[in-house]
Amino acid sequence: MKTDGKDYRTGSLPEAYPLATSLTPFQRAAEPHYEAGKALARGTLFPGLELPFMNVFNKELPDTALNELMALDFASDELALYLDTHKDDREAFELYQTLLAMAKEAHQRYAALCGPLMQADQLGMERYAWLADPWPWDAQQDRRD
């Protein structure tokens, strides 16, 4: 559809005009922080950065091995982003180390219980299991055959 000879899907801005500007508040400290599961649901590890859209909050996910792994990975990724700008925060780095260790254990536990998440998880397995059902999102099915 065109109006006045112009396509309505393409607008025009003055030269060098910014399309959008974002603002992220600067964090002062890593404490306090949410537990990993709540952080995943809230979209941030840090309560001070929580800015829910239209004041709507996500519900926490059910307690499953996959959700535990996702929450720990999310929390460690969030803390890594914080450490990118706060590299000398020793307490945050210690928490990061703890989260990485917990995520590693959760990954191993998940792979043993439900099957490989990565090709490398098959090391030491008795048979090729990469394509074995069910997939991680088929949580209602029993993986053992």
C-alpha positions in Angstrom: 0.0 0.0 0.0 1.3 3.4 -0.9 0.2 6.8 0.2 1.4 9.9 -1.5 3.8 7.8 -3.6 5.6 6.4 -0.6 5.5 2.9 0.8 4.0 3.0 4.3 6.4 0.3 5.5 9.5 2.5 5.1 9.7 5.7 7.1 12.3 8.4 6.8 14.4 10.0 9.5 16.7 13.0 9.4 20.3 12.0 8.6 22.2 10.5 11.6 19.0 10.4 13.7 19.0 7.4 16.2 16.4 4.8 15.5 16.2 3.9 19.2 18.0 4.6 22.4 18.2 2.2 25.2 19.1 2.8 28.8 20.4 0.2 31.2 20.8 1.2 34.8 24.4 0.8 36.1 24.6 -1.8 38.9 26.4 -0.8 42.0 26.8 -4.3 43.5 26.0 -8.0 42.9 24.2 -8.3 46.2 21.4 -8.9 46.7 20.5 -11.4 44.0 17.7 -13.8 43.2 18.0 -17.6 43.5 18.6 -19.1 40.0 15.1 -20.3 39.4 13.5 -17.0 40.3 16.1 -15.2 38.2 15.1 -17.2 35.2 11.5 -16.3 35.7 12.2 -12.6 36.4 14.6 -12.2 33.5 17.4 -10.9 35.7 19.6 -12.1 38.5 19.5 -8.7 40.2 16.3 -7.2 41.8 17.6 -3.7 41.1 17.4 -4.3 37.4 14.0 -5.9 37.3 11.7 -3.8 35.1 8.6 -6.0 34.4 6.7 -5.0 31.3 3.3 -3.6 32.3 4.0 -4.9 35.8 3.5 -8.5 34.7 5.7 -11.2 36.3 6.5 -14.6 34.9 5.7 -17.6 37.1 8.6 -19.8 38.2 9.0 -23.0 36.2 8.3 -26.4 37.8 11.1 -28.1 39.6 12.6 -30.4 36.9 16.2 -31.3 36.0 16.0 -29.4 32.7 14.6 -26.2 34.4 17.2 -26.4 37.1 19.9 -26.6 34.4 18.4 -23.7 32.5 18.1 -21.6 35.7 21.7 -22.2 36.7 23.0 -21.4 33.2 20.9 -18.2 33.1 22.1 -17.1 36.5 25.8 -17.7 35.6 25.4 -15.9 32.3 23.8 -12.9 34.1 26.6 -12.9 36.6 29.2 -13.0 33.8 27.6 -9.9 32.3 27.9 -8.2 35.6 31.6 -9.2 35.9 32.3 -7.8 32.5 31.8 -4.4 34.1 32.8 -5.2 37.7 35.9 -7.4 37.3 37.3 -6.6 40.7 34.1 -7.6 42.6 35.6 -10.6 44.5 32.3 -11.7 46.1 30.6 -11.7 42.7 33.4 -13.8 41.2 33.1 -16.3 44.1 29.4 -16.6 43.5 30.1 -17.0 39.8 32.5 -19.9 40.5 29.8 -21.5 42.7 27.2 -21.2 40.0 29.5 -22.7 37.4 30.2 -25.7 39.6 26.5 -26.1 40.3 25.7 -25.9 36.6 28.3 -28.5 35.8 26.8 -30.9 38.4 23.3 -30.2 37.1 24.4 -30.9 33.5 26.0 -34.2 34.5 22.9 -35.2 36.5 20.6 -34.3 33.7 22.6 -36.2 31.1 22.7 -39.3 33.3 18.9 -39.1 34.0 17.6 -38.0 30.6 20.3 -38.5 28.0 22.9 -36.3 26.3 22.5 -32.6 25.9 25.6 -32.3 23.8 27.4 -34.8 21.6 30.3 -35.0 24.2 27.8 -36.3 26.8 27.9 -39.6 25.1 31.5 -40.3 26.2 31.4 -43.6 28.1 27.8 -44.5 27.0 27.1 -48.1 25.9 25.3 -47.1 22.7 24.7 -44.1 20.5 21.9 -42.1 22.2 21.9 -38.8 20.5 18.6 -39.3 18.6 16.9 -41.4 21.3 13.5 -40.3 22.4 12.2 -38.5 24.3 13.7 -35.2 23.6 14.2 -32.8 26.6 10.8 -31.1 26.0 9.1 -34.5 26.2 9.3 -34.4 30.0 6.2 -36.6 30.5 7.9 -39.6 28.9 10.3 -42.0 30.6 13.7 -41.9 29.0 14.9 -45.3 30.2 14.4 -48.1 27.6 
